[in-house]
């Protein structure tokens, strides 16, 4: 997860900043991914892709916020 996040931000934020934000976002991303399966148990009518799209949007927003603050 950290590698994918680092790769996603390396071009825009630079490799050093991308590396610094990858671990916190990876932890958040893994928790969100695991939480998707809990959410499916309580709201089984939504497709998994909806939850994954929401998680991806959250990771991007957090990464951009961290990048802007540096």
N, C-alpha and C positions, 0 to 999 in steps of 0.2 A: 504494500500500500504506500509506504513512504517513497519508494522508487517511482511509482506512477505519479504521485503528487509532485515530487521533485522535478520530474521530467516535464510535467504540465506547466510549471512556473519558471523553469530555467530560462526560456527565451525572453520572457517579459521582465522578470525580476532579477535575472542573473543567477548564475549557479550558486554563489555564496548565500544569497538571501533565500533562494529556493531550498537549499539544504537546511537552513535554520528553521524554516516553517514546516518542513516535511514531517518531522516527528510528531509535533502536537496535532497537526491535521490528520496524520495517519491514525493516531489514537482515536480521535473524534470520528473519523471515517469508519474504523472497525466497529466502534460502538454503534454508530448509525446503521451499519450493515447488519449487525446482530439484532438491533432493535427492529429492523424490518420484519424479521421473522416473528417477533413478538406481536408487532402490529398486525400482521396477517392473521394471527389467531383471534384478534379482537375485531378486525374489520376485513374479513375475507373477501368482500365484494370488490375491493380495489386491486388492480393488477400490481404485481411486484415492480413493474417498470415505473409506475407512478411514484412509489417510494424511493426508488433508485434515482429518478430524475430530481426529486426533491433533495435527496442527500447530495447529489452532485452539485446542484445549485448552491447548497449551503457551503460545501467545501470551497467552491470558487469564490463566494462572497467573503468567507473568512480569510482565504489566501490573499485576496485583493486588499482587504482591510489591513492585514499584517504587513503586506508589502508597502502600502501607502504610509504606514506608521514608521517605517525604517528609512 
